[in-house]
Structures are given as C-alpha cells and as structure tokens.
C-alpha cells in the first residue's frame, strides 16, 4: 500500500444524543476525526420493486489506524454520506480498510 494514495479528505462522524429544550433526545452526527483516505467505489445497483426505486452503492476506503473505529460511524466524503459496514485490517500493512454503503 502506497501512503501517497491517501489523497482524499474524509470526515468520520459519530452518533450522539442531544436533548432539545423540551427534553426530547434526537440523534446528531458529530465530527469524530478528519483523515486522509484512499477512496474507491466498489459497485452500485438499482432496482424497482412494487413501484419503489432503491439505489445503493458500496465503497472501499483505506485509512491509517485510528482508535475508536467501529461500524457505528459514518463517513462524510464530499456531498456523500457513507455508513461504515465493516472495519478490517489489511494484512502485512499498517492500514485499515472500511467497507461502506451510501446512505440515501
């Protein structure tokens, strides 16, 4: 793995609970870390079922190791929001692979 390929800036976001003035809680995505990544679109598909359109795309991101990485995170990449589905070490390298799915 060539570290020079980590040329895209991404923001990792963590879900937190926030209370409003009425005491109700809601999910809020706060910045967890900004890191450099190698980003690849893996595949995308569209289907129509019962007249409802469903479009999904999968992404592979490679980053340096970071404490607190988990499947509960989201990634902001430009205008795209990606949900982390798996966090995998890459054998014989000091890098981590994130497999993500676009959030529609």
Residue frames as a rotation matrix with the C-alpha (Angstrom) as fourth column:
UNK 1
0.582 0.813 0.000 0.00
0.813 -0.582 0.000 0.00
0.000 0.000 -1.000 0.00
UNK 2
-0.453 -0.713 0.535 1.40
0.732 -0.640 -0.234 3.33
0.509 0.285 0.812 -1.07
UNK 3
-0.236 0.372 -0.898 0.71
0.798 -0.453 -0.398 6.09
-0.555 -0.810 -0.190 1.53
UNK 4
-0.914 -0.156 -0.374 0.67
-0.059 -0.862 0.504 8.60
-0.401 0.482 0.779 -1.34
UNK 5
-0.700 0.712 0.051 -2.69
0.320 0.250 0.914 7.17
0.638 0.656 -0.403 -2.43
UNK 6
-0.095 0.644 -0.759 -4.30
0.974 -0.096 -0.203 8.53
-0.203 -0.759 -0.618 0.74
UNK 7
-0.907 -0.383 0.178 -5.22
0.422 -0.836 0.350 11.70
0.015 0.392 0.920 -1.15
UNK 8
-0.168 0.912 0.374 -8.90
0.197 -0.341 0.919 12.28
0.966 0.228 -0.122 -0.32
UNK 9
-0.928 -0.102 0.359 -10.01
-0.297 -0.382 -0.875 14.13
0.227 -0.918 0.324 2.81
UNK 10
-0.124 0.908 -0.401 -12.87
0.263 0.419 0.869 12.48
0.957 0.003 -0.291 4.69
UNK 11
-0.504 0.069 0.861 -14.63
-0.780 -0.465 -0.420 13.20
0.371 -0.883 0.289 7.96
UNK 12
-0.613 0.312 -0.726 -15.58
0.431 0.902 0.024 10.37
0.662 -0.298 -0.687 10.30
UNK 13
-0.352 0.599 0.719 -18.75
-0.702 -0.677 0.220 11.11
0.619 -0.428 0.659 12.26
UNK 14
-0.912 0.035 -0.408 -20.03
0.296 0.746 -0.597 9.59
0.283 -0.665 -0.691 15.49
UNK 15
-0.012 0.989 0.150 -23.67
0.226 -0.143 0.963 9.38
0.974 0.046 -0.222 16.58
UNK 16
-0.957 -0.195 -0.213 -24.51
0.251 -0.198 -0.947 11.21
0.142 -0.961 0.239 19.80
UNK 17
0.023 0.987 -0.161 -27.73
0.954 0.027 0.299 12.03
0.299 -0.160 -0.941 21.61
UNK 18
-0.941 -0.245 0.236 -28.74
0.184 -0.950 -0.253 15.65
0.286 -0.194 0.938 22.02
UNK 19
-0.238 0.879 -0.412 -31.65
0.935 0.093 -0.343 16.97
-0.263 -0.467 -0.844 24.05
UNK 20
-0.392 0.204 0.897 -33.76
0.419 -0.828 0.371 19.91
0.819 0.522 0.240 22.93
UNK 21
-0.784 0.056 0.618 -35.46
-0.451 -0.735 -0.506 22.47
0.426 -0.676 0.602 25.19
UNK 22
0.286 0.951 0.121 -38.41
-0.853 0.195 0.485 20.09
0.437 -0.242 0.866 25.72
UNK 23
-0.009 -0.390 0.921 -36.16
-0.798 0.557 0.228 17.28
-0.602 -0.733 -0.316 26.97
UNK 24
0.930 0.329 0.163 -36.61
-0.150 0.746 -0.649 15.14
-0.335 0.580 0.743 23.86
UNK 25
-0.071 -0.993 0.097 -33.49
-0.240 0.111 0.964 13.39
-0.968 0.046 -0.247 22.59
UNK 26
0.949 0.274 -0.154 -32.52
-0.210 0.187 -0.960 13.03
-0.234 0.943 0.235 18.97
UNK 27
0.414 -0.821 0.393 -29.58
0.757 0.550 0.352 11.56
-0.506 0.151 0.849 17.10
UNK 28
0.882 -0.278 -0.381 -26.93
-0.402 -0.866 -0.297 14.01
-0.247 0.415 -0.876 15.96
UNK 29
0.689 -0.700 0.188 -23.82
0.715 0.613 -0.335 13.16
0.120 0.365 0.923 13.93
UNK 30
0.862 -0.463 -0.205 -20.76
-0.329 -0.819 0.470 14.96
-0.386 -0.338 -0.858 15.30
UNK 31
0.532 -0.758 -0.377 -17.28
-0.504 0.074 -0.861 15.06
0.680 0.648 -0.343 13.77
UNK 32
0.962 -0.265 0.066 -15.07
0.132 0.662 0.738 12.33
-0.239 -0.701 0.672 15.23
UNK 33
-0.008 -0.998 -0.064 -11.93
0.235 -0.064 0.970 12.75
-0.972 -0.008 0.235 13.08
UNK 34
0.862 0.099 -0.498 -10.74
-0.441 -0.337 -0.832 14.20
-0.250 0.936 -0.247 9.78
UNK 35
0.085 -0.823 0.562 -8.32
-0.024 0.562 0.827 11.88
-0.996 -0.083 0.028 8.00
UNK 36
-0.207 -0.247 -0.947 -6.77
-0.953 -0.166 0.252 11.22
-0.219 0.955 -0.201 4.61
UNK 37
0.127 0.362 0.924 -8.09
-0.156 0.927 -0.342 8.20
-0.980 -0.101 0.174 2.72
UNK 38
-0.945 -0.185 -0.269 -7.90
-0.308 0.235 0.922 6.25
-0.107 0.954 -0.279 -0.49
UNK 39
-0.176 0.976 0.125 -11.47
-0.429 0.038 -0.902 6.04
-0.886 -0.212 0.412 -1.80
UNK 40
-0.969 -0.065 -0.239 -12.88
-0.244 0.422 0.873 3.56
0.044 0.904 -0.425 -4.35
UNK 41
0.062 0.998 0.019 -16.45
-0.959 0.065 -0.276 2.97
-0.277 -0.001 0.961 -5.47
UNK 42
-0.712 -0.335 0.616 -16.97
-0.270 0.942 0.200 -0.80
-0.648 -0.024 -0.761 -5.49
UNK 43
-0.813 0.516 0.269 -20.39
0.526 0.451 0.721 -1.30
0.251 0.728 -0.638 -7.01
UNK 44
-0.715 0.685 -0.141 -23.82
-0.498 -0.640 -0.585 0.18
-0.491 -0.348 0.799 -7.29
UNK 45
-0.854 0.492 0.171 -27.19
0.488 0.642 0.591 -1.14
0.181 0.588 -0.788 -8.24
UNK 46
-0.668 0.744 0.007 -30.72
-0.728 -0.652 -0.211 -0.01
-0.153 -0.146 0.978 -8.75
UNK 47
-0.873 0.486 -0.034 -33.91
0.458 0.843 0.283 -1.97
0.166 0.232 -0.958 -8.54
UNK 48
-0.566 0.792 0.227 -37.59
-0.768 -0.607 0.204 -1.28
0.299 -0.059 0.952 -8.70
UNK 49
-0.827 0.355 -0.436 -39.90
0.443 0.889 -0.117 -3.31
0.346 -0.290 -0.892 -6.54
UNK 50
-0.016 0.932 -0.362 -43.58
0.986 -0.046 -0.160 -2.54
-0.166 -0.360 -0.918 -6.05
UNK 51
0.547 0.215 0.809 -43.02
0.597 -0.777 -0.198 0.76
0.587 0.592 -0.553 -7.87
UNK 52
0.934 -0.340 -0.111 -40.42
-0.132 -0.616 0.776 1.89
-0.332 -0.710 -0.620 -5.32
UNK 53
0.622 -0.779 -0.077 -36.92
-0.080 0.035 -0.996 2.68
0.779 0.625 -0.040 -6.54
UNK 54
0.894 -0.445 0.042 -33.96
0.029 0.153 0.988 1.52
-0.447 -0.882 0.150 -4.47
UNK 55
0.666 -0.744 0.045 -30.42
-0.040 -0.096 -0.995 2.59
0.745 0.661 -0.094 -5.33
UNK 56
0.898 -0.435 0.060 -27.35
-0.022 0.093 0.995 1.57
-0.439 -0.896 0.073 -3.34
UNK 57
0.604 -0.785 -0.138 -23.62
-0.233 -0.008 -0.972 1.84
0.762 0.619 -0.188 -3.75
UNK 58
0.873 -0.405 -0.272 -20.70
0.453 0.464 0.761 0.27
-0.182 -0.788 0.588 -1.89
UNK 59
0.697 -0.666 0.265 -17.39
-0.451 -0.695 -0.559 1.98
0.557 0.270 -0.785 -1.19
UNK 60
0.592 -0.640 -0.490 -13.92
0.780 0.608 0.148 0.89
0.203 -0.470 0.859 -0.03
UNK 61
0.767 -0.387 0.511 -11.85
-0.402 -0.912 -0.087 3.37
0.500 -0.139 -0.855 1.98
UNK 62
0.349 -0.749 -0.563 -8.30
0.787 0.560 -0.258 2.81
0.508 -0.354 0.785 3.20
UNK 63
0.705 -0.118 0.699 -7.05
-0.362 -0.908 0.212 4.88
0.610 -0.403 -0.683 6.14
UNK 64
-0.517 -0.854 -0.050 -4.37
-0.263 0.214 -0.941 4.80
0.814 -0.473 -0.336 8.80
UNK 65
-0.231 0.434 -0.871 -5.32
0.778 0.619 0.102 3.11
0.584 -0.654 -0.480 12.10
UNK 66
-0.523 0.200 0.829 -7.32
-0.421 -0.906 -0.047 5.24
0.741 -0.374 0.558 14.49
UNK 67
-0.965 0.187 -0.183 -8.59
0.253 0.485 -0.837 4.46
-0.068 -0.854 -0.515 17.99
UNK 68
-0.477 0.860 -0.181 -12.36
-0.211 -0.312 -0.926 4.20
-0.853 -0.404 0.331 18.19
UNK 69
-0.645 0.260 -0.719 -13.07
-0.744 0.002 0.668 2.92
0.176 0.965 0.192 14.69
UNK 70
-0.682 0.490 0.543 -16.27
0.070 0.783 -0.618 0.87
-0.728 -0.383 -0.568 14.60
UNK 71
-0.728 0.476 0.494 -19.26
0.658 0.279 0.700 0.01
0.195 0.834 -0.516 12.46
UNK 72
0.191 0.846 -0.498 -21.34
0.912 -0.341 -0.229 2.66
-0.364 -0.411 -0.836 14.21
UNK 73
-0.381 -0.444 -0.811 -19.58
0.170 -0.896 0.411 5.50
-0.909 0.018 0.417 12.39
UNK 74
0.780 0.486 0.394 -20.47
0.511 -0.131 -0.850 7.44
-0.361 0.864 -0.350 9.26
UNK 75
-0.415 -0.908 0.059 -18.15
0.705 -0.280 0.652 8.98
-0.576 0.312 0.756 6.70
UNK 76
0.724 0.497 -0.478 -18.67
0.081 -0.749 -0.657 12.35
-0.685 0.437 -0.583 5.04
UNK 77
-0.406 -0.812 0.420 -16.94
0.599 0.111 0.793 12.30
-0.691 0.573 0.441 1.63
UNK 78
-0.959 0.131 0.251 -17.79
0.099 -0.675 0.731 15.44
0.266 0.726 0.634 -0.29
UNK 79
-0.373 0.905 0.204 -21.58
-0.888 -0.412 0.203 15.52
0.268 -0.105 0.958 -0.56
UNK 80
0.071 0.373 -0.925 -21.82
-0.196 0.915 0.354 11.76
0.978 0.157 0.138 0.06
UNK 81
0.022 -0.020 1.000 -22.65
-0.997 0.074 0.023 10.19
-0.074 -0.997 -0.018 3.41
UNK 82
-0.066 -0.167 -0.984 -21.41
-0.389 0.912 -0.129 6.63
0.919 0.375 -0.125 3.84
UNK 83
0.682 0.315 0.660 -22.28
-0.731 0.261 0.630 4.21
0.026 -0.912 0.409 6.63
UNK 84
-0.424 -0.903 -0.076 -19.39
-0.880 0.430 -0.200 2.03
0.214 -0.018 -0.977 7.84
UNK 85
0.665 0.680 -0.308 -20.36
-0.632 0.733 0.252 -1.64
0.397 0.028 0.917 7.48
UNK 86
0.870 -0.428 -0.246 -17.02
0.492 0.797 0.350 -3.25
0.047 -0.425 0.904 8.39
UNK 87
0.640 -0.757 0.133 -13.59
-0.768 -0.631 0.105 -2.29
0.004 -0.170 -0.986 9.71
UNK 88
0.959 -0.273 0.077 -10.84
0.279 0.956 -0.091 -4.64
-0.048 0.108 0.993 8.54
UNK 89
0.292 -0.930 -0.224 -7.06
-0.378 -0.327 0.866 -4.63
-0.879 -0.168 -0.447 8.99
UNK 90
0.841 -0.141 -0.522 -5.13
-0.487 0.219 -0.845 -5.05
0.233 0.966 0.115 5.75
UNK 91
0.878 -0.474 0.074 -2.66
0.381 0.784 0.490 -7.93
-0.290 -0.402 0.869 6.16
UNK 92
0.111 -0.986 0.125 1.03
0.975 0.133 0.178 -7.01
-0.192 0.102 0.976 6.35
UNK 93
-0.331 -0.202 0.922 0.33
0.467 -0.884 -0.026 -3.26
0.820 0.422 0.386 6.23
UNK 94
-0.829 0.033 -0.558 -0.29
0.513 -0.352 -0.783 -0.54
-0.223 -0.935 0.275 8.81
UNK 95
-0.829 0.557 -0.043 -3.62
-0.508 -0.719 0.474 0.41
0.233 0.415 0.879 7.17
UNK 96
-0.596 0.751 0.286 -7.30
0.139 0.447 -0.883 -0.20
-0.791 -0.486 -0.371 7.86
UNK 97
-0.919 0.379 0.110 -10.00
0.108 -0.025 0.994 -0.90
0.379 0.925 -0.018 5.26
UNK 98
-0.576 0.815 -0.059 -13.50
-0.226 -0.228 -0.947 0.48
-0.786 -0.532 0.315 5.74
UNK 99
-0.832 0.462 0.307 -16.28
0.490 0.350 0.798 -1.08
0.262 0.815 -0.518 3.69
UNK 100
-0.730 0.537 -0.423 -19.15
-0.085 -0.685 -0.723 1.40
-0.678 -0.493 0.546 3.49
UNK 101
-0.380 0.699 0.606 -22.58
0.924 0.265 0.275 1.78
0.032 0.665 -0.747 1.95
UNK 102
-0.876 0.064 0.478 -24.05
0.054 -0.972 0.228 5.06
0.479 0.225 0.848 0.77
UNK 103
-0.550 0.730 -0.406 -26.86
0.588 -0.007 -0.809 6.49
-0.593 -0.684 -0.426 2.92
UNK 104
-0.646 0.391 0.655 -29.76
0.546 -0.363 0.755 7.71
0.534 0.845 0.021 0.82
